[in-house]
Amino acid sequence: MAYEPKDNTGVLFRNDRKESDRHPDYNGNALIDGREYWISAWLKEGQKGKFFSFAFKPKEASRQAGAAVTDLRKPNDMDDDIPF
């Protein structure tokens, strides 16, 4: 059975292509409020022990490099003044 993401969940995998400290230790993806995101995670050491630092990037931003990110959910009100 193939993995099917559920809303507000995600997965992380160890990054076995890490070549520098700037690259994430883990990466994966998540589905949050119906939008897909890439997840990057760094394992860090702090005063209280080890912790994760996360970064989330919308997947559509990756596909449209440099383009503005838009929400793909349907708007509630499509009321506009365009006559056609």
A tleap script that builds the chain and sets N, CA, C and O, in Angstrom:
source leaprc.protein.ff14SB
mol = sequence {
  NMET ALA TYR GLU PRO LYS ASP ASN THR GLY
  VAL LEU PHE ARG ASN ASP ARG LYS GLU SER
  ASP ARG HIE PRO ASP TYR ASN GLY ASN ALA
  LEU ILE ASP GLY ARG GLU TYR TRP ILE SER
  ALA TRP LEU LYS GLU GLY GLN LYS GLY LYS
  PHE PHE SER PHE ALA PHE LYS PRO LYS GLU
  ALA SER ARG GLN ALA GLY ALA ALA VAL THR
  ASP LEU ARG LYS PRO ASN ASP MET ASP ASP
  ASP ILE PRO CPHE
}
set mol.1.N position { 0.841 -1.180 0.000 }
set mol.1.CA position { 0.000 0.000 0.000 }
set mol.1.C position { 0.887 1.245 0.000 }
set mol.1.O position { 1.830 1.336 0.786 }
set mol.2.N position { 0.592 2.187 -0.865 }
set mol.2.CA position { 1.364 3.428 -0.980 }
set mol.2.C position { 1.008 4.383 0.158 }
set mol.2.O position { -0.116 4.382 0.661 }
set mol.3.N position { 1.972 5.184 0.547 }
set mol.3.CA position { 1.764 6.175 1.596 }
set mol.3.C position { 0.871 7.294 1.081 }
set mol.3.O position { 1.147 7.875 0.032 }
set mol.4.N position { -0.185 7.597 1.803 }
set mol.4.CA position { -1.070 8.708 1.459 }
set mol.4.C position { -1.034 9.710 2.602 }
set mol.4.O position { -1.463 9.396 3.712 }
set mol.5.N position { -0.527 10.913 2.347 }
set mol.5.CA position { -0.451 11.896 3.430 }
set mol.5.C position { -1.839 12.340 3.865 }
set mol.5.O position { -2.747 12.491 3.048 }
set mol.6.N position { -1.980 12.545 5.157 }
set mol.6.CA position { -3.210 13.087 5.727 }
set mol.6.C position { -2.942 14.536 6.081 }
set mol.6.O position { -1.804 14.913 6.359 }
set mol.7.N position { -3.990 15.349 6.073 }
set mol.7.CA position { -3.834 16.770 6.350 }
set mol.7.C position { -3.194 16.993 7.722 }
set mol.7.O position { -3.517 16.305 8.690 }
set mol.8.N position { -2.294 17.953 7.786 }
set mol.8.CA position { -1.567 18.346 8.998 }
set mol.8.C position { -0.632 17.250 9.511 }
set mol.8.O position { -0.429 17.109 10.717 }
set mol.9.N position { -0.061 16.470 8.572 }
set mol.9.CA position { 0.951 15.471 8.920 }
set mol.9.C position { 2.116 15.584 7.941 }
set mol.9.O position { 2.004 16.224 6.895 }
set mol.10.N position { 3.222 14.961 8.290 }
set mol.10.CA position { 4.379 14.982 7.419 }
set mol.10.C position { 5.349 13.868 7.754 }
set mol.10.O position { 5.154 13.136 8.724 }
set mol.11.N position { 6.395 13.739 6.952 }
set mol.11.CA position { 7.422 12.723 7.166 }
set mol.11.C position { 8.803 13.355 6.988 }
set mol.11.O position { 8.974 14.288 6.204 }
set mol.12.N position { 9.782 12.833 7.728 }
set mol.12.CA position { 11.176 13.272 7.619 }
set mol.12.C position { 12.066 12.062 7.398 }
set mol.12.O position { 11.813 10.982 7.933 }
set mol.13.N position { 13.106 12.252 6.608 }
set mol.13.CA position { 14.086 11.207 6.347 }
set mol.13.C position { 15.479 11.798 6.529 }
set mol.13.O position { 15.700 12.979 6.262 }
set mol.14.N position { 16.412 10.973 6.982 }
set mol.14.CA position { 17.798 11.418 7.130 }
set mol.14.C position { 18.337 11.825 5.761 }
set mol.14.O position { 18.145 11.111 4.777 }
set mol.15.N position { 19.005 12.965 5.701 }
set mol.15.CA position { 19.573 13.477 4.454 }
set mol.15.C position { 20.942 12.832 4.244 }
set mol.15.O position { 21.930 13.253 4.847 }
set mol.16.N position { 20.997 11.823 3.397 }
set mol.16.CA position { 22.275 11.157 3.147 }
set mol.16.C position { 23.074 11.828 2.036 }
set mol.16.O position { 24.087 11.290 1.588 }
set mol.17.N position { 22.621 13.015 1.583 }
set mol.17.CA position { 23.368 13.799 0.592 }
set mol.17.C position { 23.954 15.075 1.206 }
set mol.17.O position { 24.381 15.969 0.475 }
set mol.18.N position { 23.979 15.167 2.515 }
set mol.18.CA position { 24.491 16.359 3.196 }
set mol.18.C position { 25.984 16.504 2.920 }
set mol.18.O position { 26.769 15.591 3.174 }
set mol.19.N position { 26.366 17.687 2.389 }
set mol.19.CA position { 27.766 17.939 2.059 }
set mol.19.C position { 28.369 19.073 2.866 }
set mol.19.O position { 29.589 19.231 2.890 }
set mol.20.N position { 27.526 19.879 3.538 }
set mol.20.CA position { 28.040 20.968 4.368 }
set mol.20.C position { 27.108 21.170 5.557 }
set mol.20.O position { 26.007 20.622 5.589 }
set mol.21.N position { 27.554 21.963 6.536 }
set mol.21.CA position { 26.732 22.232 7.723 }
set mol.21.C position { 25.465 23.005 7.379 }
set mol.21.O position { 24.498 22.969 8.140 }
set mol.22.N position { 25.454 23.694 6.264 }
set mol.22.CA position { 24.271 24.457 5.850 }
set mol.22.C position { 23.156 23.551 5.321 }
set mol.22.O position { 21.984 23.926 5.358 }
set mol.23.N position { 23.512 22.378 4.837 }
set mol.23.CA position { 22.508 21.440 4.344 }
set mol.23.C position { 21.758 20.833 5.523 }
set mol.23.O position { 22.352 20.607 6.577 }
set mol.24.N position { 20.452 20.563 5.364 }
set mol.24.CA position { 19.678 19.994 6.473 }
set mol.24.C position { 20.115 18.569 6.808 }
set mol.24.O position { 20.576 17.823 5.944 }
set mol.25.N position { 19.958 18.207 8.096 }
set mol.25.CA position { 20.241 16.843 8.539 }
set mol.25.C position { 19.128 15.891 8.107 }
set mol.25.O position { 19.367 14.707 7.866 }
set mol.26.N position { 17.920 16.420 8.015 }
set mol.26.CA position { 16.747 15.643 7.608 }
set mol.26.C position { 15.947 16.466 6.608 }
set mol.26.O position { 15.986 17.696 6.640 }
set mol.27.N position { 15.218 15.790 5.714 }
set mol.27.CA position { 14.295 16.482 4.829 }
set mol.27.C position { 13.091 15.589 4.569 }
set mol.27.O position { 13.142 14.378 4.782 }
set mol.28.N position { 12.021 16.197 4.113 }
set mol.28.CA position { 10.802 15.446 3.865 }
set mol.28.C position { 9.723 16.363 3.337 }
set mol.28.O position { 10.009 17.383 2.710 }
set mol.29.N position { 8.469 15.991 3.595 }
set mol.29.CA position { 7.360 16.804 3.128 }
set mol.29.C position { 6.196 16.708 4.103 }
set mol.29.O position { 6.135 15.811 4.945 }
set mol.30.N position { 5.271 17.662 3.966 }
set mol.30.CA position { 4.097 17.712 4.835 }
set mol.30.C position { 2.910 18.246 4.049 }
set mol.30.O position { 3.074 18.929 3.038 }
set mol.31.N position { 1.724 17.929 4.522 }
set mol.31.CA position { 0.485 18.453 3.978 }
set mol.31.C position { -0.169 19.247 5.102 }
set mol.31.O position { -0.626 18.670 6.088 }
set mol.32.N position { -0.214 20.570 4.955 }
set mol.32.CA position { -0.727 21.451 6.006 }
set mol.32.C position { -1.851 22.296 5.425 }
set mol.32.O position { -1.638 23.064 4.487 }
set mol.33.N position { -3.043 22.152 5.983 }
set mol.33.CA position { -4.229 22.862 5.497 }
set mol.33.C position { -4.416 22.701 3.994 }
set mol.33.O position { -4.772 23.655 3.301 }
set mol.34.N position { -4.175 21.497 3.493 }
set mol.34.CA position { -4.385 21.211 2.085 }
set mol.34.C position { -3.263 21.642 1.157 }
set mol.34.O position { -3.359 21.436 -0.053 }
set mol.35.N position { -2.200 22.236 1.690 }
set mol.35.CA position { -1.065 22.671 0.871 }
set mol.35.C position { 0.137 21.787 1.155 }
set mol.35.O position { 0.370 21.389 2.296 }
set mol.36.N position { 0.906 21.478 0.100 }
set mol.36.CA position { 2.095 20.651 0.247 }
set mol.36.C position { 3.316 21.523 0.527 }
set mol.36.O position { 3.490 22.581 -0.078 }
set mol.37.N position { 4.155 21.066 1.450 }
set mol.37.CA position { 5.373 21.780 1.834 }
set mol.37.C position { 6.558 20.828 1.831 }
set mol.37.O position { 6.410 19.637 2.105 }
set mol.38.N position { 7.742 21.364 1.519 }
set mol.38.CA position { 8.998 20.673 1.750 }
set mol.38.C position { 9.414 21.007 3.179 }
set mol.38.O position { 9.225 22.139 3.625 }
set mol.39.N position { 9.974 20.042 3.901 }
set mol.39.CA position { 10.470 20.264 5.262 }
set mol.39.C position { 11.972 20.037 5.265 }
set mol.39.O position { 12.465 19.056 4.709 }
set mol.40.N position { 12.697 20.958 5.899 }
set mol.40.CA position { 14.125 20.779 6.153 }
set mol.40.C position { 14.306 20.862 7.659 }
set mol.40.O position { 13.693 21.706 8.312 }
set mol.41.N position { 15.150 19.987 8.218 }
set mol.41.CA position { 15.360 19.973 9.664 }
set mol.41.C position { 16.849 19.827 9.973 }
set mol.41.O position { 17.561 19.041 9.349 }
set mol.42.N position { 17.292 20.605 10.950 }
set mol.42.CA position { 18.666 20.559 11.417 }
set mol.42.C position { 18.662 20.112 12.875 }
set mol.42.O position { 17.894 20.638 13.680 }
set mol.43.N position { 19.503 19.156 13.219 }
set mol.43.CA position { 19.661 18.709 14.598 }
set mol.43.C position { 20.703 19.605 15.243 }
set mol.43.O position { 21.843 19.676 14.784 }
set mol.44.N position { 20.302 20.298 16.323 }
set mol.44.CA position { 21.197 21.259 16.971 }
set mol.44.C position { 21.367 20.910 18.439 }
set mol.44.O position { 20.600 20.131 19.005 }
set mol.45.N position { 22.382 21.501 19.040 }
set mol.45.CA position { 22.676 21.307 20.462 }
set mol.45.C position { 22.456 22.621 21.188 }
set mol.45.O position { 23.011 23.649 20.799 }
set mol.46.N position { 21.647 22.596 22.247 }
set mol.46.CA position { 21.369 23.792 23.025 }
set mol.46.C position { 21.652 23.568 24.504 }
set mol.46.O position { 22.153 22.514 24.895 }
set mol.47.N position { 21.334 24.554 25.313 }
set mol.47.CA position { 21.578 24.460 26.760 }
set mol.47.C position { 20.793 23.329 27.407 }
set mol.47.O position { 21.241 22.752 28.398 }
set mol.48.N position { 19.643 23.010 26.864 }
set mol.48.CA position { 18.799 21.956 27.435 }
set mol.48.C position { 18.931 20.643 26.683 }
set mol.48.O position { 18.139 19.729 26.910 }
set mol.49.N position { 19.914 20.525 25.789 }
set mol.49.CA position { 20.123 19.300 25.040 }
set mol.49.C position { 19.892 19.481 23.551 }
set mol.49.O position { 19.894 20.599 23.036 }
set mol.50.N position { 19.693 18.371 22.873 }
set mol.50.CA position { 19.510 18.403 21.429 }
set mol.50.C position { 18.077 18.799 21.083 }
set mol.50.O position { 17.135 18.511 21.822 }
set mol.51.N position { 17.937 19.482 19.916 }
set mol.51.CA position { 16.621 19.878 19.432 }
set mol.51.C position { 16.661 19.999 17.917 }
set mol.51.O position { 17.733 20.058 17.316 }
set mol.52.N position { 15.478 20.035 17.305 }
set mol.52.CA position { 15.362 20.228 15.867 }
set mol.52.C position { 14.989 21.665 15.558 }
set mol.52.O position { 14.197 22.284 16.269 }
set mol.53.N position { 15.567 22.185 14.493 }
set mol.53.CA position { 15.190 23.468 13.911 }
set mol.53.C position { 14.608 23.159 12.540 }
set mol.53.O position { 15.231 22.456 11.745 }
set mol.54.N position { 13.396 23.687 12.252 }
set mol.54.CA position { 12.692 23.348 11.011 }
set mol.54.C position { 12.565 24.542 10.077 }
set mol.54.O position { 12.554 25.693 10.511 }
set mol.55.N position { 12.468 24.242 8.780 }
set mol.55.CA position { 12.118 25.235 7.759 }
set mol.55.C position { 11.092 24.575 6.842 }
set mol.55.O position { 11.234 23.412 6.464 }
set mol.56.N position { 10.052 25.340 6.491 }
set mol.56.CA position { 8.992 24.848 5.608 }
set mol.56.C position { 8.957 25.715 4.361 }
set mol.56.O position { 9.013 26.942 4.448 }
set mol.57.N position { 8.865 25.075 3.197 }
set mol.57.CA position { 8.810 25.813 1.932 }
set mol.57.C position { 7.673 25.236 1.095 }
set mol.57.O position { 7.650 24.031 0.844 }
set mol.58.N position { 6.731 26.070 0.657 }
set mol.58.CA position { 5.648 25.550 -0.177 }
set mol.58.C position { 6.199 24.882 -1.435 }
set mol.58.O position { 7.104 25.414 -2.078 }
set mol.59.N position { 5.656 23.724 -1.781 }
set mol.59.CA position { 6.150 23.001 -2.961 }
set mol.59.C position { 5.919 23.776 -4.242 }
set mol.59.O position { 6.756 23.710 -5.143 }
set mol.60.N position { 4.816 24.510 -4.364 }
set mol.60.CA position { 4.574 25.247 -5.602 }
set mol.60.C position { 5.614 26.339 -5.802 }
set mol.60.O position { 5.854 26.741 -6.940 }
set mol.61.N position { 6.237 26.831 -4.742 }
set mol.61.CA position { 7.305 27.830 -4.879 }
set mol.61.C position { 8.520 27.213 -5.562 }
set mol.61.O position { 9.240 27.897 -6.290 }
set mol.62.N position { 8.748 25.928 -5.331 }
set mol.62.CA position { 9.871 25.244 -5.975 }
set mol.62.C position { 9.632 25.086 -7.462 }
set mol.62.O position { 10.563 25.181 -8.261 }
set mol.63.N position { 8.386 24.845 -7.833 }
set mol.63.CA position { 8.054 24.649 -9.239 }
set mol.63.C position { 8.085 25.955 -10.014 }
set mol.63.O position { 8.374 25.966 -11.210 }
set mol.64.N position { 7.785 27.060 -9.332 }
set mol.64.CA position { 7.720 28.369 -9.975 }
set mol.64.C position { 8.836 29.244 -9.421 }
set mol.64.O position { 8.558 30.274 -8.807 }
set mol.65.N position { 10.063 28.866 -9.618 }
set mol.65.CA position { 11.198 29.586 -9.047 }
set mol.65.C position { 11.083 31.079 -9.321 }
set mol.65.O position { 10.996 31.511 -10.471 }
set mol.66.N position { 11.086 31.848 -8.252 }
set mol.66.CA position { 11.014 33.292 -8.374 }
set mol.66.C position { 9.606 33.836 -8.481 }
set mol.66.O position { 9.414 35.048 -8.383 }
set mol.67.N position { 8.621 32.988 -8.678 }
set mol.67.CA position { 7.234 33.459 -8.806 }
set mol.67.C position { 6.612 33.615 -7.430 }
set mol.67.O position { 7.049 32.987 -6.466 }
set mol.68.N position { 5.602 34.443 -7.344 }
set mol.68.CA position { 4.895 34.642 -6.085 }
set mol.68.C position { 4.152 33.365 -5.724 }
set mol.68.O position { 3.595 32.690 -6.590 }
set mol.69.N position { 4.151 33.041 -4.433 }
set mol.69.CA position { 3.457 31.863 -3.943 }
set mol.69.C position { 1.981 32.201 -3.777 }
set mol.69.O position { 1.628 33.218 -3.180 }
set mol.70.N position { 1.129 31.343 -4.310 }
set mol.70.CA position { -0.308 31.556 -4.166 }
set mol.70.C position { -0.928 30.371 -3.456 }
set mol.70.O position { -0.409 29.256 -3.521 }
set mol.71.N position { -2.027 30.611 -2.784 }
set mol.71.CA position { -2.753 29.573 -2.083 }
set mol.71.C position { -3.643 28.869 -3.100 }
set mol.71.O position { -4.440 29.517 -3.777 }
set mol.72.N position { -3.515 27.544 -3.213 }
set mol.72.CA position { -4.260 26.799 -4.213 }
set mol.72.C position { -5.667 26.431 -3.755 }
set mol.72.O position { -6.436 25.858 -4.527 }
set mol.73.N position { -6.017 26.754 -2.505 }
set mol.73.CA position { -7.368 26.466 -2.044 }
set mol.73.C position { -8.354 27.380 -2.745 }
set mol.73.O position { -7.998 28.496 -3.124 }
set mol.74.N position { -9.586 26.930 -2.926 }
set mol.74.CA position { -10.594 27.721 -3.611 }
set mol.74.C position { -11.025 28.890 -2.735 }
set mol.74.O position { -11.299 28.702 -1.549 }
set mol.75.N position { -11.089 30.091 -3.298 }
set mol.75.CA position { -11.570 31.222 -2.515 }
set mol.75.C position { -13.062 31.073 -2.239 }
set mol.75.O position { -13.791 30.470 -3.026 }
set mol.76.N position { -13.506 31.628 -1.116 }
set mol.76.CA position { -14.916 31.542 -0.743 }
set mol.76.C position { -15.784 32.428 -1.625 }
set mol.76.O position { -16.944 32.104 -1.880 }
set mol.77.N position { -15.233 33.537 -2.090 }
set mol.77.CA position { -16.035 34.494 -2.830 }
set mol.77.C position { -15.348 34.818 -4.150 }
set mol.77.O position { -14.249 35.373 -4.160 }
set mol.78.N position { -15.974 34.483 -5.234 }
set mol.78.CA position { -15.401 34.763 -6.552 }
set mol.78.C position { -16.069 35.993 -7.169 }
set mol.78.O position { -16.162 36.094 -8.392 }
set mol.79.N position { -16.525 36.910 -6.354 }
set mol.79.CA position { -17.246 38.097 -6.801 }
set mol.79.C position { -16.249 39.109 -7.349 }
set mol.79.O position { -15.461 39.666 -6.586 }
set mol.80.N position { -16.268 39.354 -8.637 }
set mol.80.CA position { -15.382 40.346 -9.215 }
set mol.80.C position { -16.144 41.114 -10.295 }
set mol.80.O position { -17.285 40.777 -10.614 }
set mol.81.N position { -15.524 42.124 -10.844 }
set mol.81.CA position { -16.170 42.995 -11.806 }
set mol.81.C position { -15.847 42.663 -13.259 }
set mol.81.O position { -16.152 43.457 -14.149 }
set mol.82.N position { -15.251 41.533 -13.515 }
set mol.82.CA position { -14.915 41.159 -14.886 }
set mol.82.C position { -16.196 40.733 -15.593 }
set mol.82.O position { -16.881 39.832 -15.109 }
set mol.83.N position { -16.549 41.360 -16.740 }
set mol.83.CA position { -17.849 41.123 -17.372 }
set mol.83.C position { -17.934 39.841 -18.210 }
set mol.83.O position { -18.983 39.593 -18.803 }
set mol.84.N position { -16.903 39.032 -18.286 }
set mol.84.CA position { -17.005 37.838 -19.121 }
set mol.84.C position { -16.781 36.590 -18.319 }
set mol.84.O position { -16.831 35.488 -18.865 }
savepdb mol mol.pdb
quit
